[in-house]
Amino acid sequence: MTTKKRICTVIIVLVIVCTVCVGGFFIWKKTGKGGSKSSQKVYVQKVSSLNTASDFKLSNRSFLGVVEAQESVDVKYDSSKTVAEILVKNGDSVKKGDKLLTYDVEAINLQLEQAKLEVERLQNEIASNKSQIAELEKEKKNADQDAAVSYTTQILSLQSDNAKNEYDIKAKNVEIKKLEASTKNAYVTASIDGTVKNVKTVDKLQQDGGDVIMQITEEGDYRIKGRFNEQNSKDIMQGVSVIVKLRLDDSTWKGEITSVDTSPQKNSGDDIYGYGSSDEMSQSSNYAFYVKPESFDGLMLGQHVLIEIDNGQDTSINKTGIWLYSDFICKDGKKNYVWAKNEDGKIEKRYVEIGQKDEDNGDCEIKSGLEKGDYIAYPDKSIEEGMTATTNEADVSVPPNDLGTNDNSDADTEGGDEDIAFDGSGEDGMAIDEDMLASMTDEEIEEYFNKLYGEEENADGENADAADADAAFAE
């Protein structure tokens, strides 16, 4: 074989080898490391858990709360005095500083006179004792030794009596000052604005033996008590506007934070503000804040609610049915579709009809094509029909939130069935399924929100990150 023929043969072999390698590479790239595309797994999520029409998006600006009675203040009276007149009755509205009852000033004046007479008596007794002591001292000088001992004993006894009388005079003078003050302020005043309740008569007080004569409850039947954590406290302050939402439906109320309690909530098994661990060094503290809604229509005592800082988000759209963030919607020409799991557990292109859009929130209405029980995938350029759907994020072959570049990302926005393409503008956060919330017990809610607050310890014995925690609550 000539040298020229040998060179040609080598070139032909190299071309064949390169062709095989390039073809193999494209097959590997297409199917994923040599496997079929049906073996590639795509992470899917339940539509109901993504539905923005029936969830409350939890973030570090959202908190859990409970409807409770307004603050009540016990009005106590001085049981050492006689009540002359009760000036209010049940249901009366009072302002801070208003008089509630008066004491019998004549009885106080009588006590004052008696106290002054007692001081005078003690002073006279001291003067008399001093005179006796002086006389005994003279007689002692002329007495024999045995008699001198007796004189000394009498003198010491009189000096002891004077010391006791001087102490009693000081105590009586304190009592006199209090009685004099009582004659000037012979009444009890309201400490807060509110409504008078549970007024007792003097006879009833004597029967019960207590010192609480009435209560004052702040104006309004209810208030909402929310919880915030030291790690998400920056938004909680008096005067901040909030939106209150029920757990069971889409009812919302506008409101305002009226006060903030900076005392750490007590640890108690019955208190939903309590912690699950007694190790104070391994947990963060929770505090309470109070919200006054514009209206309490539709709210009930003890009802659990969700509280969100009002950032001007649009609440005018009545979202019912299924709403998804626009990031999940892809475009096929003029049609919109999502990557959905079919009945065989495979990924398919599911065409959907788009309705209303919420530009501020970045979501849109799905009028048809999906049910709440369906599962869909977050779009990715490598997703293809026929891939296997999975709910285990650890098993996926396609990154669950890799926006990448989508060939169908150009969308026209005309009409109700608009072309909507994902653009990576969706908000981060955790959504709670409405059905899940409705079915949870108070204990389950507490456990769930404790996790969000970072109150459960991680493997290193430290608190879990609560940067995205939401609020929570207590009764």
matplotlib code that plots the C-alpha trace (Angstrom):
import matplotlib.pyplot as plt

x = [0.0, 1.4, 1.9, -0.9, -3.4, -2.5, -3.1, -6.5, -7.5, -6.5, -8.5, -11.6, -11.4, -11.0, -14.1, -16.1, -15.0, -15.8, -19.2, -20.0, -18.8, -20.7, -23.9, -23.4, -23.0, -26.2, -28.1, -26.6, -27.5, -31.0, -31.9, -29.7, -26.6, -27.6, -31.1, -34.5, -36.2, -39.0, -36.5, -35.8, -37.7, -39.3, -40.4, -44.2, -46.3, -50.1, -52.1, -54.0, -50.7, -49.8, -53.3, -53.0, -56.8, -57.1, -53.9, -52.3, -48.7, -46.6, -43.5, -41.5, -44.2, -47.1, -48.2, -50.7, -53.4, -56.5, -59.7, -59.9, -61.9, -60.8, -58.5, -60.4, -59.2, -60.3, -61.4, -60.5, -61.6, -59.9, -61.6, -60.5, -62.8, -66.6, -68.0, -70.4, -71.7, -71.1, -71.3, -71.6, -73.6, -73.2, -72.9, -71.8, -68.9, -66.2, -63.0, -59.7, -59.8, -63.6, -64.9, -66.3, -67.1, -66.7, -65.8, -67.5, -65.5, -67.1, -65.9, -62.4, -62.5, -63.5, -60.5, -58.3, -59.4, -58.9, -55.4, -54.5, -55.9, -53.8, -50.6, -51.4, -52.0, -48.6, -46.8, -48.4, -47.3, -43.8, -43.7, -45.1, -42.5, -39.7, -40.8, -40.9, -37.4, -36.1, -37.6, -36.3, -32.8, -32.8, -34.1, -31.5, -28.6, -29.6, -30.6, -28.5, -27.1, -30.0, -32.6, -30.5, -30.9, -34.7, -34.6, -32.4, -35.0, -37.9, -35.9, -35.1, -38.7, -39.9, -37.3, -38.3, -42.0, -40.9, -39.0, -42.1, -44.4, -42.1, -42.2, -46.0, -46.2, -44.2, -46.6, -49.6, -48.2, -47.9, -51.5, -52.6, -50.9, -52.8, -56.1, -55.5, -54.8, -58.0, -60.1, -58.7, -59.1, -62.1, -62.9, -61.7, -61.1, -61.0, -57.5, -58.6, -61.3, -64.0, -67.3, -68.2, -69.1, -69.8, -70.6, -71.1, -73.2, -71.6, -73.7, -72.5, -68.9, -69.4, -70.8, -68.1, -65.3, -63.3, -62.0, -62.9, -66.0, -66.3, -64.4, -63.7, -63.4, -61.8, -64.2, -65.2, -66.1, -63.0, -59.4, -56.9, -53.8, -50.9, -47.5, -44.1, -40.6, -37.5, -36.2, -39.1, -39.9, -38.8, -42.3, -44.3, -44.9, -47.9, -49.9, -48.8, -51.6, -52.4, -54.7, -56.5, -57.6, -59.6, -58.2, -61.3, -62.1, -61.0, -62.6, -60.3, -60.4, -58.2, -56.8, -54.1, -51.7, -52.8, -50.2, -47.1, -46.3, -42.6, -42.8, -41.8, -44.8, -45.0, -44.0, -47.1, -48.4, -51.9, -50.7, -50.3, -47.5, -45.5, -42.4, -41.7, -38.4, -37.4, -33.9, -34.0, -30.6, -31.5, -34.7, -35.7, -38.4, -42.0, -43.9, -47.6, -49.1, -52.7, -54.8, -58.0, -59.8, -62.1, -65.0, -65.5, -68.4, -67.9, -65.4, -66.0, -64.3, -61.5, -61.3, -57.8, -56.8, -53.8, -52.3, -50.3, -48.5, -50.4, -48.0, -50.7, -51.3, -54.5, -57.3, -60.1, -59.9, -62.2, -60.1, -62.0, -61.2, -57.6, -55.0, -51.4, -48.3, -47.7, -44.2, -45.9, -47.6, -45.8, -46.7, -47.2, -48.0, -51.2, -52.0, -51.1, -50.0, -48.4, -46.2, -48.6, -48.6, -50.9, -52.8, -49.8, -47.4, -45.7, -45.2, -47.4, -48.1, -51.5, -53.3, -55.1, -57.5, -56.4, -58.9, -58.2, -54.7, -53.4, -50.5, -49.5, -49.4, -48.1, -50.7, -53.6, -56.8, -57.0, -60.5, -60.1, -57.6, -56.6, -58.1, -56.9, -55.9, -53.6, -49.8, -47.7, -44.0, -42.1, -41.1, -37.5, -35.9, -35.0, -38.5, -40.0, -43.2, -42.9, -40.6, -41.5, -43.2, -42.1, -43.0, -39.6, -37.4, -34.3, -35.1, -35.4, -33.2, -34.5, -33.8, -37.2, -36.7, -34.2, -35.8, -33.1, -34.2, -37.5, -38.1, -41.7, -41.1, -42.4, -46.0, -48.6, -51.1, -54.4, -57.9, -58.9, -57.1, -53.7, -50.4, -48.5, -44.9, -42.8, -40.2, -38.8, -40.7, -42.6, -42.3, -40.5, -42.4, -44.4, -48.1, -50.5, -53.3, -56.7, -58.0, -54.9, -55.4, -59.1, -58.4, -55.5, -56.0, -54.7, -51.9, -50.9, -51.0, -48.8, -46.3, -46.3, -45.8, -43.1, -41.2, -41.6, -40.4, -37.3, -38.4, -37.6, -33.9, -31.8, -29.4, -26.8, -29.1, -29.6, -32.7, -33.7, -33.5, -36.7, -35.9, -39.1, -41.2, -44.7, -46.5, -48.3, -50.4, -51.8, -54.8]
y = [0.0, 3.3, 6.2, 8.2, 5.4, 5.0, 8.8, 8.6, 5.6, 7.3, 10.4, 8.3, 6.5, 9.8, 11.3, 8.2, 8.4, 12.1, 11.6, 8.9, 11.1, 14.1, 12.1, 10.4, 13.8, 15.2, 12.1, 12.3, 16.0, 15.4, 12.4, 13.3, 11.2, 8.6, 7.9, 8.4, 11.7, 9.8, 8.9, 12.6, 13.9, 17.3, 18.8, 19.6, 21.4, 21.1, 23.9, 24.5, 25.2, 27.8, 29.3, 33.0, 33.3, 31.0, 31.5, 34.2, 34.7, 34.4, 36.6, 38.4, 41.1, 38.8, 37.7, 35.5, 36.9, 36.1, 38.2, 38.9, 41.1, 44.6, 45.4, 45.6, 47.5, 46.6, 49.6, 49.0, 51.0, 51.6, 49.1, 51.2, 54.0, 54.3, 54.6, 57.6, 57.4, 55.4, 57.9, 55.6, 52.6, 49.6, 50.7, 54.3, 55.6, 57.3, 59.2, 58.9, 61.1, 60.9, 60.4, 57.0, 57.1, 59.2, 58.4, 59.6, 62.7, 63.0, 59.6, 60.5, 63.7, 61.7, 59.3, 62.4, 63.9, 60.6, 60.3, 63.8, 63.2, 60.0, 62.0, 64.6, 61.8, 60.2, 63.6, 64.3, 60.8, 61.4, 64.7, 63.1, 60.3, 62.8, 64.6, 61.3, 60.4, 63.8, 63.3, 59.7, 60.9, 63.3, 60.7, 58.2, 60.5, 60.4, 56.7, 53.8, 51.2, 48.8, 51.6, 53.0, 49.8, 50.1, 53.7, 52.7, 50.1, 52.6, 55.1, 52.6, 51.5, 55.1, 55.7, 52.6, 53.8, 57.1, 55.5, 53.4, 56.5, 58.5, 55.7, 55.6, 59.3, 59.0, 56.3, 58.3, 61.4, 59.3, 58.2, 61.8, 62.9, 60.1, 61.1, 64.7, 63.8, 61.6, 64.6, 66.5, 63.6, 61.8, 60.0, 57.3, 58.2, 56.2, 55.2, 54.6, 55.6, 52.9, 51.4, 50.7, 47.1, 44.9, 47.7, 46.3, 47.9, 48.5, 45.7, 43.3, 44.3, 43.5, 40.2, 39.2, 40.6, 41.8, 45.3, 45.4, 47.6, 47.8, 47.3, 49.5, 48.0, 49.9, 51.2, 48.5, 44.9, 43.3, 43.9, 41.7, 40.5, 39.6, 38.2, 39.3, 37.9, 39.9, 38.8, 40.3, 43.3, 46.2, 46.7, 46.6, 50.0, 52.1, 53.6, 51.2, 50.2, 46.5, 44.1, 41.5, 38.3, 35.3, 31.8, 30.3, 32.6, 35.8, 38.2, 41.2, 44.2, 47.3, 48.2, 49.9, 48.9, 50.7, 49.6, 47.4, 45.4, 45.1, 42.7, 39.1, 36.8, 34.3, 30.7, 28.6, 25.4, 26.9, 30.2, 30.0, 32.6, 30.1, 28.4, 24.7, 24.8, 25.9, 26.7, 30.5, 30.8, 28.8, 30.7, 34.2, 36.2, 36.9, 40.0, 41.1, 43.9, 45.0, 45.9, 47.9, 47.1, 49.6, 47.2, 44.0, 42.9, 39.2, 38.7, 36.5, 36.3, 33.8, 33.7, 33.2, 35.7, 36.6, 40.1, 41.6, 44.9, 47.1, 48.2, 49.5, 46.1, 46.0, 44.2, 45.4, 42.3, 39.6, 36.5, 33.3, 30.0, 29.5, 32.3, 31.6, 33.8, 34.7, 33.0, 29.6, 30.5, 29.8, 30.7, 28.5, 30.9, 32.7, 30.0, 29.8, 26.6, 25.2, 22.2, 19.8, 16.3, 14.0, 10.9, 8.7, 10.8, 12.3, 16.0, 17.4, 20.7, 21.7, 24.6, 27.0, 30.0, 33.2, 35.7, 38.7, 39.9, 41.5, 43.6, 44.7, 41.1, 39.5, 36.8, 35.9, 34.0, 30.5, 30.3, 26.7, 24.0, 23.4, 22.0, 22.7, 19.1, 19.2, 19.4, 21.8, 22.5, 25.8, 26.5, 25.6, 25.6, 21.9, 20.6, 18.4, 16.5, 12.9, 13.6, 12.1, 14.3, 14.1, 15.9, 15.0, 17.9, 15.8, 13.5, 16.1, 16.1, 19.6, 22.4, 23.4, 27.2, 27.7, 30.5, 30.2, 31.4, 30.3, 30.4, 31.3, 34.1, 36.9, 37.6, 39.8, 41.3, 41.7, 40.6, 38.3, 35.3, 37.1, 35.5, 35.5, 34.3, 33.8, 36.5, 35.8, 38.6, 36.3, 37.0, 34.7, 33.3, 30.4, 30.0, 28.3, 26.2, 27.5, 24.0, 23.1, 26.1, 25.4, 21.9, 22.6, 22.6, 25.4, 23.1, 22.3, 26.0, 26.8, 24.2, 25.4, 29.0, 28.1, 26.6, 29.8, 31.8, 29.7, 28.4, 24.8, 24.0, 22.7, 19.9, 22.1, 23.1, 26.6, 28.3, 27.7, 30.8, 32.9, 35.5, 34.5, 33.8, 35.1, 36.0, 34.4, 34.5, 34.1, 34.1]
z = [0.0, -1.0, 1.4, -0.3, 0.1, 3.8, 4.4, 2.7, 4.8, 8.0, 7.0, 6.2, 9.6, 11.5, 9.7, 10.6, 14.3, 14.5, 12.9, 15.5, 18.4, 17.3, 16.8, 20.1, 21.8, 20.4, 21.4, 24.9, 25.1, 23.9, 26.1, 29.1, 29.6, 27.1, 28.7, 27.1, 27.8, 29.6, 32.3, 32.9, 36.0, 36.3, 39.6, 39.8, 42.4, 43.1, 41.6, 44.9, 46.6, 43.9, 43.6, 44.6, 44.7, 47.7, 49.6, 51.7, 50.7, 53.7, 53.9, 56.5, 56.3, 57.2, 60.7, 62.4, 64.7, 66.7, 67.4, 71.2, 73.5, 74.1, 77.0, 80.3, 83.4, 87.0, 89.0, 92.7, 95.7, 99.0, 101.3, 104.3, 103.2, 102.9, 99.4, 99.4, 95.8, 92.6, 89.8, 86.7, 85.7, 83.3, 79.7, 80.4, 78.2, 80.1, 79.3, 81.0, 84.2, 84.6, 88.2, 88.8, 92.5, 95.6, 99.2, 102.3, 103.2, 106.6, 107.6, 106.3, 108.4, 111.5, 110.9, 110.5, 113.8, 115.6, 114.2, 115.3, 118.8, 119.0, 118.1, 120.7, 123.4, 122.5, 122.7, 126.1, 127.3, 126.2, 128.1, 131.2, 131.0, 130.6, 133.8, 135.7, 134.4, 135.7, 139.1, 139.4, 138.4, 141.4, 143.9, 142.6, 143.6, 147.3, 147.4, 148.7, 146.3, 146.4, 145.9, 143.0, 141.0, 141.3, 140.1, 137.1, 136.1, 136.3, 134.2, 131.5, 131.3, 130.8, 128.1, 126.3, 126.4, 124.9, 122.1, 121.2, 121.4, 119.1, 116.5, 116.8, 116.2, 113.0, 111.8, 112.7, 110.9, 107.7, 108.1, 108.7, 105.4, 103.5, 105.1, 104.2, 100.6, 100.6, 101.6, 98.7, 96.2, 97.6, 94.4, 91.9, 88.2, 85.0, 83.8, 80.1, 77.7, 77.5, 78.6, 82.2, 82.9, 85.9, 88.4, 91.9, 94.7, 98.1, 99.6, 96.8, 97.5, 101.2, 100.3, 97.9, 100.0, 97.0, 96.1, 92.4, 92.2, 88.3, 85.0, 82.1, 78.6, 75.8, 73.1, 70.5, 71.2, 69.8, 68.9, 66.9, 68.7, 66.5, 67.2, 65.8, 66.3, 67.2, 63.8, 61.8, 64.0, 61.7, 60.2, 63.4, 64.9, 66.0, 63.1, 60.4, 58.0, 57.7, 55.8, 57.9, 56.1, 57.2, 57.1, 55.6, 52.7, 50.9, 53.2, 54.0, 56.3, 56.3, 59.7, 61.7, 64.4, 67.5, 70.0, 70.4, 73.6, 73.9, 76.9, 75.8, 75.6, 78.5, 78.0, 78.6, 77.2, 76.9, 75.4, 71.7, 72.0, 74.1, 72.9, 72.4, 74.3, 77.7, 76.6, 76.5, 75.0, 71.9, 70.9, 69.9, 71.7, 70.5, 71.2, 70.8, 68.7, 68.4, 65.4, 65.1, 61.8, 60.1, 60.8, 62.7, 60.6, 59.9, 62.6, 65.7, 69.1, 69.0, 65.2, 63.7, 61.0, 58.9, 59.1, 56.3, 56.2, 53.7, 51.0, 48.8, 47.2, 45.1, 46.9, 44.5, 42.4, 43.7, 42.9, 42.7, 41.0, 40.0, 39.7, 38.9, 38.7, 35.1, 35.3, 35.0, 31.7, 28.4, 24.8, 21.8, 19.0, 20.1, 22.6, 26.3, 28.0, 31.2, 31.7, 33.4, 34.7, 32.8, 34.1, 33.2, 35.3, 32.3, 31.5, 28.8, 27.2, 28.7, 26.9, 29.2, 28.8, 30.5, 32.0, 34.2, 35.1, 38.3, 37.1, 40.6, 42.0, 38.8, 38.5, 36.2, 36.1, 34.6, 33.2, 31.8, 31.3, 34.9, 38.1, 41.7, 42.0, 38.9, 39.1, 37.1, 36.6, 36.6, 33.0, 32.0, 28.5, 28.9, 29.7, 27.0, 26.7, 27.9, 30.8, 34.1, 36.7, 40.4, 43.6, 45.1, 44.4, 45.2, 42.2, 39.5, 36.4, 35.4, 37.9, 39.4, 39.2, 36.4, 34.3, 31.6, 28.1, 26.7, 23.0, 23.6, 26.0, 23.7, 24.6, 23.1, 25.6, 23.9, 25.0, 27.8, 26.5, 26.4, 25.6, 28.9, 29.2, 32.3, 32.8, 36.2, 37.9, 40.3, 44.1, 46.4, 49.4, 50.7, 50.0, 52.2, 50.7, 51.8, 52.3, 54.4, 56.7, 57.2, 58.2, 60.7, 64.4, 66.6, 67.7, 64.1, 63.2, 66.2, 65.2, 61.6, 62.4, 65.0, 62.2, 60.2, 63.1, 63.6, 67.0, 66.2, 66.6, 63.7, 63.8, 65.4, 68.3, 66.9, 65.7, 62.1, 59.8, 60.3, 57.7, 55.7, 58.8, 59.3, 62.1, 64.6, 67.5, 70.9, 72.9]

ax = plt.figure().add_subplot(projection="3d")
ax.plot(x, y, z, "-o")
ax.set_aspect("equal")
plt.show()
